[in-house]
Amino acid sequence: MRFATILLLTSFLSAQQPFAEADFHQAMKDLSNWGRWGQDDELGALNLITPARRREAARLVREGAVVSLAHDAEKEKAADNPRPFVHEMLNTSRTPNATSHSDAFTIAHHGLAHTHLDALCHFFYRDQMYNGIPRQEVTEKGAGRLSVHRMKNGIFTRGVLMDIPRLKGLPYLEPGTPIYPADLDAWEKKAGLRVRPGDVVLIRTGRWALRAAKGPWPPAQLAGLHATCARWLKQRDAVVLGSDAASDVRPSLVDGVAQPIHILVLVAMGMPILDNLDLEALSEAAAQRRRWDFLITTAPLAVPGATGSALNPIAVF
């Protein structure tokens, strides 16, 4: 009871911290990683995943148990899925003279249905992308710089699950619920760990549990991080942000800025984002073990010029 009271108080105090459009513009300067790894850098925060960090992450594998963090492909149109995953069969058991079976996919991966990675070219601020690279680099032929192809070698590092519904004793957060830095601090205390430089931070809101209980939810309202959490992520030197929705709380609670977390993380800090992860199985696996860190590994499709990619991240305990 005492812990719950403290949690409610700290969340209330965080909610009182003003964060206006002017604060967002200041944060773009304060949290910037531009030039940190050189003027020509296109990897951003992934530079923090050093060979030593990969070796350290590999030592987190004690059981060899694996959990997929990808949601099954959504093939039907819904309120949160206007462009469903298209799976077309090319050769089947009914194809005359076929000697094999084959198929094709069409994926509009950005949005709120499909598990995907946002490359650093996905968002821009005042006509500039990460590291001051002009948005004019993105043309009808694709992104000339900062594309997902820069991440072809993949992500292999420590992952940390921050299970906010479990923190609050809930099956899921209601749409529109903001998550504040005090919540992230409280989860670290409850889980007995600390996010370190080079970590992938995964935020569970319970979005897929909510969807299973109440059906597809319109994208105008989503639980997610308040803009003040960007500074928390920078202080920890996290390298990738992931969530089971779109990371940003919607509405954003910042007048004039619809997705402040996306812009601050991708453009200022150079951190790729993993959207629409399915963290339900991971939540159960971590709770059973009372262990909230693990090896996480994933890689995008090697598509030059792409602004993102569908993918299937794997957590290994």
N, C-alpha and C positions, 0 to 999 in steps of 0.2 A: 504493500500500500504506500509506504514511504517513497519507494522508487517511482511509482506511478504518479504520485503527487509532484515530485520534483520534475518528472518528464512533462507533465501538463504545464507546470509553471514556466519551464525553460522554453517550451514551444510557444506559449503565450507571449513571453518577452521577446522572442525572435520575431513573432508576427508583428510586434509593434515597431520594429526597426523599419524606418521609411526607406524605400528604394524607388526613386523616381527616374524619369528618362535621363535627367542630367547625371544621376549616379551611374546609370548604365554606360553613358559615354565616358565617364571618368574611369570606370572599371575596364573599358576597352584599352585604356592607356596603362593603368596600374597592373593589369594581369598579363600584359603582352609578353610573349616569348619571341617576338620578332628580333632577329639578329642573334639570338642566344646561341645558335649552332651555326652561325655564318649567314651571310646575306643570300646565298644561293640554296639554303636548306629547304627541302620539300618533305622531310619526314616529320618535322615537328617533335612533339613529345615522345614519339616512338624512339628517338635517340636515347632516351633514358633506359631502354631495354638493352642493356649491355650483355656481352657474353657471360659475365659473372652473374647477372640477374637471371639469365636463362638457366644457368647451372643451379642456382639457388632454387628456382621454381621447380626444376626437375626433381629436386630432393623432397618436394611436397608429395610426390607420388609414393604412397605407402601401401595401398591396397591394390591399385590398378583398376579401381572401380571408375566407370565413365558415365557421364550424364550429358546428353545433348541439350543445348540451350536454344535450339531452333524450334519455332512453332511449325506444326504441319502446314503445308501449303493450303491457303484459303482459295478454293476454286469457285466459290459462289459470291455473287455481288451482295454487299451488305452496307449498312450505314457507315461502317469504318473501312470498307473495302470496295471503292467504286471501280477499281480496275483489277479484277480477280486474276489469280495465277492461271495461265492458259496451258493446259497439257494436251497436246495434240498427238494422237497415235498415227504414225505413218505406215507402219507395216504390222499387221496382227495375224492371228491364226486364220482370219478370213480373207487375207490378201492373196489373190491368185498368184501362183508361182513364186511367192516370197520364200527366201531362204533364211531369213532372220526376222526379228522383231525390232522396231525402232520407233522413236517418238521425238517430239520437239517441245521446248518450253518458250513461253513469252512471259516475261516478268517485268512489270513496272515496279521496281523494288522500293523506291521511296514512297512514303505514305505510312499508314497505320495498320497494315495487315501482314506484310511479309518481313521476316527476319532479314536484316541487311546492315551493311556498314556504310556510313557516310564518309566519303573522302573529304580531304581538306578543301577541295574546290567546290564543295556543295553549297556553301554559304559565303556571302561577302558582306563587307561593311564599307559604306562610302566608296564604292567601286573598287575596293581592294580585298583580296583574299589573304590567307595566312602569309606572313612574312612580307607584306606589302606588294605581293604579286597582283598586277591589275586583272580585273575580271575579264578584260578583253582577251585574255588567254583562252577563254572558253568560247568556242565557236560551234557552228553546225557540224564540224568534224570531230568535236570532242574537246576535252581539256588539254591544252598544250603543256600545262604544268599542274602539279598537285593532284593528279588523277589517282584513282584507286590502284593503278598499275605500280605506283611508287611503293605500295605495300605488298607487292608480289611475294616477298620472302616471308610474309605472315607475322603473326603475333604469338609469342610463346613466353609467358611470364606468370607471375602470381596473380590470381584473381581473388577478389574479396566480395562476398555477397553481403549487402546491407538490406536486411529483411524488415522493412518498415512496418508492414502490417503485423508481423510477429512481435515487433517491439511494442506495438500499441495493443496487442491482444485481440487483433481483428483478422478476419479471413481475407479482407482486401480493403484498400482505401476507397472511399467514395469519390466519384468523379469531381475534379476541381480541387481536391485536397492538396495544399502546398506542403512540401517537405522543406524544413529549414535546417541550417547548420547545427542547431541544438539537437535536432533529431539524429543527425549523423554522429555527433559526439556521443549521444546517449546509446546509440547502437554499438559504437566501438566499446563503450564501457560494459554493456551487457554481454557482448560477444567475447570480450577479453582480448581484443586485438587492436592494431592500429594500421591504418593505410600508410604505406611507405612509398618512396619514390620508385617508379617503375611498375606500379600496380595497375591492374584493370579494376575499376570500381563498378559494380553491378547493383543497380537500385531496383529492388522489387516493390511494386505498388499493389500487386495482386490483380493486375489488369485482366489476365486470362481467367482467373477465378471469378472475377466480377462478370466477365462476358458469359461464362458458363451459367452463372446464376441468373443474370438479367438480360442476356442477349447482347448483340452488338450495340455499342454506345456511340452516339454522334461525336465526331472529333473535336467539337467546340469545347468540351469539358473532359479533362483528363487529370488524374493525379500525377504529380511530378515535382521536380526540384524548383524551388523558388530561386530567383536570380542571385540571391545572396550566397547560394551554395557554390557559385563559381570560384569565389575567393578561397573557400575551404578546399576545393579541389586543387587549386594552384598551390596553396600552402603545403599540401601533401605531395605535390609533384606526381599526381596520378597521370597515367599515359593514355588511357582510353576510358570513356564513360559509356556505360551500357544500361539499358533499362527494358522493362517489359512493355513500355509504351514509347513515348517520344522524348523522354528525359525532362522536357519543360512541363511545368504545370500549365494547364489551360483552363480559364484565361490566365495570362501570365502575371497579373497583378502589377505590371509595369506599364503605365500609360505610354502609348506610342510605340511599343516594342512587343511584337507578338511572340517571339521565341528568343528571349535573351540568353538562355543557357546555350542554345545551339550556336548563336553568334559568338558569344564569349569563348566557348570551348573550342569550336572549330577555327574561328578566325583569329582571335587574340592569342589563345593558348596553343593552337596547333594540335589539339587532341581529337583523333577520330572518334566517332560515335557509333555504338551498336544499338539499333532501334528494333523494337518489337521482339525482343528475346522472349522465350518462354522459360520463366524461372520457377515454375511450380514444382517440377521434379527436383530441381536443384535445392529449393527450399526444404523439401522433405529429406533429401539426402544429407544436407548439412545439419538439419535438426537432429536426425538420428545419430549422427556422429558428434554432435555438439562441436562442430568444427566448421568455420565459415571462410576459410581460405583453402586454396587448391591451385593446381596448375590449370591454366586456361590456354587453349591453343585454337587458332583459327586462321584462315587465309581467304582473301577475296579471289574471285575469278581474275585471271591475268588479262584484263581488257584494257588496252591502251586508250586513254582519253575518257574513261568512264568516271562519272561522279559518285558512284557507289557500286555495291555488289551484293547480291544475295549470298548467304553463307550459312554454315552450320557450325557454330562454336561448340567446343567440347570442354567440359570441366573434368579433371581427373583427380581422384582422391588417393 
